[in-house]
Amino acid sequence: MEHKEIEARVKKVISEVLGVDEEKITPESRFVEDLGAESVQSLELVAAFEDEFDIEMEEDAALQVKTVGKAVEFIQRHLQEK
C-alpha cells in the first residue's frame, strides 16, 4: 500500500474519531496538542487504525506516536511486516 493511500485513510479515521475536518489534518499535526485528542480518544484511534488496516499494534508503542506523519509511518511498518 502506498504512503499517500495510508495517509488518506489515517486522516479519514482521525476525522471520524476526533470530529476534526480532514483538511485541517497535516502530517505535522500532533494528536493531543493540535487535534485535541484525550487519552480515551487515543485508545479509540489505535483501535480504529487496527480495524481500518486489519493490523494489530502494540498499544504502548502506538500511544507513543505523537503526530499524524509518525502514525502513517508506524502503520506502514506494520503493513510491511504483515
trRosetta pair geometry for C-beta under 8 A, 3 or more apart (Angstrom, degrees):
i j d omega theta_ij theta_ji phi_ij phi_ji
1 5 5.4 -113 -179 81 93 127
1 6 5.7 107 126 -57 117 94
1 76 7.6 -137 81 -121 98 76
1 79 5.7 -57 34 164 116 158
2 5 4.7 91 63 7 84 104
2 6 7.0 -151 97 -5 43 87
3 6 5.8 -58 -151 37 30 111
3 7 6.2 31 154 -21 66 107
3 72 6.7 68 -162 159 78 123
3 76 6.5 0 -104 -96 72 144
4 7 5.7 -53 -147 36 30 113
4 8 6.4 32 154 -21 64 105
5 8 5.7 -52 -148 34 32 111
5 9 6.4 25 155 -13 64 107
6 9 6.0 -62 -150 41 29 107
6 10 6.1 33 152 -23 67 108
6 53 7.7 33 -130 -99 90 128
6 72 5.2 120 119 -154 111 88
6 75 5.7 170 -167 96 122 121
6 76 5.5 -23 -105 -74 179 90
6 79 7.3 -130 -97 -3 129 152
7 10 5.6 -53 -144 35 30 113
7 11 6.4 32 156 -19 64 105
7 27 7.1 -42 -134 -81 124 96
7 68 7.8 74 -145 151 84 104
7 72 4.9 6 -87 -115 74 142
8 11 5.8 -54 -151 35 29 111
8 12 6.5 33 150 -22 63 105
9 12 5.5 -49 -148 33 35 116
9 13 6.5 36 154 -19 65 103
9 52 5.7 154 164 166 115 130
9 53 7.2 120 121 -69 143 90
10 13 5.9 -55 -152 36 31 110
10 14 6.3 30 152 -18 65 107
10 49 7.0 19 -118 -112 79 105
10 52 8.0 152 -86 103 45 156
10 68 6.4 136 131 -166 127 89
10 71 5.7 144 -155 110 138 115
10 72 5.3 -110 -7 -83 161 82
10 75 6.6 -170 -80 15 117 154
11 14 5.7 -55 -146 38 32 112
11 15 6.1 36 155 -23 65 107
11 22 4.9 80 153 -147 113 94
11 25 4.7 159 -135 90 95 139
11 68 7.1 45 -83 -161 75 135
12 15 5.7 -54 -149 34 28 114
12 16 6.5 25 154 -16 63 107
12 22 6.6 3 -86 -102 49 128
12 52 7.8 150 81 -131 106 142
13 16 5.8 -58 -150 37 30 109
13 17 6.1 17 159 -11 68 112
13 45 6.9 107 137 -146 110 73
13 48 4.7 151 -165 134 114 119
13 49 6.0 117 138 -78 167 64
13 52 5.3 -78 -75 -46 131 154
14 17 6.1 -62 -139 43 27 102
14 18 5.6 -14 176 18 68 117
14 20 6.3 -34 138 52 93 115
14 22 7.9 121 74 -108 96 68
14 25 5.6 125 91 -119 139 152
14 31 7.9 -126 -131 -116 118 87
14 35 6.7 -56 -179 -158 119 156
14 45 6.8 26 -101 -127 68 115
14 68 6.8 -36 -52 -111 162 110
15 18 7.0 -67 -121 55 14 84
15 19 7.4 46 179 -121 49 10
15 20 5.6 -107 -115 71 56 65
15 21 6.7 16 -129 -156 108 12
15 22 4.6 -32 -72 -67 143 80
15 25 6.7 -107 -62 -18 87 141
16 19 7.9 7 -179 -67 16 46
16 48 7.1 -179 81 -157 116 149
17 41 6.2 132 153 -165 105 93
17 44 5.2 162 -152 119 121 113
17 45 5.3 158 107 -84 168 72
17 48 5.3 -130 -64 -7 129 163
18 35 5.4 14 162 161 166 109
18 36 6.6 135 -168 72 116 88
18 37 5.8 -69 -101 -82 124 82
18 41 6.1 83 -92 179 81 139
18 45 7.6 12 -42 -77 100 112
20 24 5.7 -109 169 73 100 119
20 25 6.1 107 114 -60 122 102
20 35 5.3 -68 -47 -148 162 94
20 36 7.4 154 -71 37 118 105
21 24 4.7 81 72 2 91 107
21 25 7.6 -165 96 -15 51 86
22 25 5.6 -57 -155 25 42 114
24 29 7.6 94 135 -96 70 142
25 29 5.3 -84 -149 12 58 161
25 35 7.0 36 -106 -96 90 124
25 68 5.9 133 178 -93 96 161
26 29 4.9 128 52 -29 66 94
26 68 6.6 153 96 51 34 140
27 67 6.8 52 160 148 56 113
27 68 5.3 -131 -132 88 32 99
27 69 3.2 59 -177 -70 96 105
27 72 6.9 -56 -122 12 96 136
28 34 8.0 94 117 -29 72 169
28 67 6.1 -46 -157 -159 28 133
28 68 7.4 -8 38 41 18 99
28 69 6.5 18 -63 -12 38 124
29 34 4.5 -139 -156 97 74 142
29 35 5.6 69 165 -45 118 107
29 67 6.4 137 77 -155 43 78
29 68 4.7 37 59 -10 95 121
30 33 4.3 21 86 45 130 100
30 34 4.6 115 47 6 71 102
30 35 7.0 -156 91 7 45 88
30 66 5.5 -16 -141 157 93 90
30 67 5.3 -51 -94 -93 58 74
31 34 7.5 32 -12 51 7 82
31 35 5.3 -51 -148 50 36 120
31 37 4.3 -25 162 21 91 139
31 42 6.4 89 142 -103 144 93
31 45 7.1 -101 -140 3 135 173
31 65 7.8 76 -17 109 134 77
31 66 6.4 -133 18 -165 97 44
31 67 7.2 -152 -20 -100 77 23
31 68 7.4 138 -64 -58 76 67
31 71 7.8 93 -58 -46 118 134
32 35 7.4 8 -22 56 8 77
32 36 7.4 34 -165 -127 35 9
32 37 5.3 -79 -86 61 51 86
32 38 7.9 92 -125 -88 84 27
32 42 7.6 -12 -69 -70 92 120
32 66 7.4 -53 15 -150 99 84
35 68 8.0 103 -36 -55 142 107
37 41 4.5 -142 -155 95 79 120
37 42 5.3 99 151 -65 126 77
37 45 6.7 -22 -134 -26 141 138
38 41 4.9 89 51 10 68 107
38 42 7.3 -122 99 -13 34 87
39 42 5.5 -47 -151 24 35 116
39 43 7.0 34 152 -14 63 99
40 43 5.8 -51 -159 34 38 111
40 44 6.6 41 143 -20 66 104
41 44 5.1 -49 -147 36 41 116
41 45 6.3 49 150 -26 68 98
42 45 5.6 -47 -151 30 32 114
42 46 6.8 35 150 -20 62 100
42 63 5.8 74 150 -127 127 90
43 46 5.7 -48 -151 31 36 112
43 47 6.5 32 152 -14 65 105
43 59 7.6 14 -125 -152 83 114
43 63 7.7 -5 -78 -88 64 114
44 47 5.8 -57 -150 41 33 110
44 48 6.0 33 152 -21 67 109
45 48 5.6 -56 -143 39 30 111
45 49 6.2 31 157 -20 66 104
46 49 5.9 -55 -149 35 28 109
46 50 6.5 30 151 -21 62 106
46 57 6.0 -126 -163 71 96 128
46 59 6.0 75 164 -127 162 73
46 62 4.6 98 -120 126 115 145
46 63 6.8 -40 -61 -63 137 75
47 50 5.6 -54 -150 34 32 114
47 51 6.5 30 152 -16 65 105
48 51 5.7 -53 -148 38 33 111
48 52 6.1 35 154 -22 66 108
49 52 5.6 -53 -140 37 31 113
49 53 6.1 -5 171 12 66 112
49 55 7.6 -38 135 58 83 105
49 57 6.8 14 96 -9 118 142
49 62 7.6 -179 62 -153 140 132
49 71 7.2 -122 -102 -178 151 112
49 75 6.1 -117 -176 -93 121 124
50 53 6.9 -76 -139 53 19 85
50 54 7.6 56 168 -113 54 11
50 55 5.8 -115 -134 74 61 63
50 56 6.0 42 -139 -105 118 40
50 57 5.9 -127 -79 8 99 94
51 54 7.4 14 -168 -71 25 49
53 75 5.7 172 -40 -165 171 115
53 78 7.2 89 121 94 140 122
53 79 6.3 -90 -178 -77 124 106
55 75 7.0 156 41 -148 153 76
55 78 4.5 82 -175 142 152 129
55 79 6.5 -88 -70 -74 139 63
55 82 6.3 -96 -107 -76 98 127
56 78 7.9 -165 63 -161 40 129
57 61 6.9 -131 171 76 89 101
57 62 4.3 76 137 -65 130 129
57 74 7.3 51 -132 149 130 113
57 75 7.8 -53 -79 -96 129 67
57 78 6.2 -60 -89 -90 86 153
58 61 4.1 52 84 20 108 116
58 62 6.4 169 79 -17 52 88
59 62 5.6 -59 -143 38 28 112
59 63 6.2 24 160 -18 66 108
60 63 5.9 -57 -147 36 29 109
60 64 6.9 35 151 -27 61 102
61 64 5.8 -52 -159 23 35 115
61 65 7.7 44 145 -29 60 93
61 74 7.7 167 137 -149 98 125
62 65 5.9 -42 -169 10 43 115
62 74 6.8 131 -117 156 66 148
65 70 4.7 -173 -155 115 90 111
65 71 5.0 114 149 -80 139 70
65 74 5.1 -64 -90 -29 145 154
66 70 6.4 41 48 45 59 147
67 70 4.7 93 58 9 83 103
67 71 7.0 -141 98 -8 44 87
68 71 5.5 -54 -151 33 33 115
68 72 6.6 37 151 -22 65 100
69 72 5.7 -49 -153 30 34 113
69 73 6.7 31 150 -15 65 104
70 73 5.6 -52 -149 38 37 112
70 74 6.1 43 150 -25 67 106
71 74 5.4 -51 -144 35 32 116
71 75 6.3 29 157 -16 65 106
72 75 6.0 -58 -148 39 27 108
72 76 6.2 31 152 -23 63 109
73 76 5.5 -54 -145 35 30 115
73 77 6.5 34 154 -22 64 102
74 77 6.0 -54 -157 30 28 111
74 78 6.8 26 148 -16 62 106
75 78 5.5 -54 -152 36 36 113
75 79 6.3 36 151 -21 68 105
76 79 5.7 -53 -148 35 32 111
76 80 6.5 32 153 -20 64 105
77 80 5.8 -57 -150 35 31 110
77 81 6.5 26 153 -18 65 109
78 81 5.8 -59 -148 37 31 109
78 82 6.6 49 150 -43 63 99
79 82 5.5 -39 -154 7 35 123
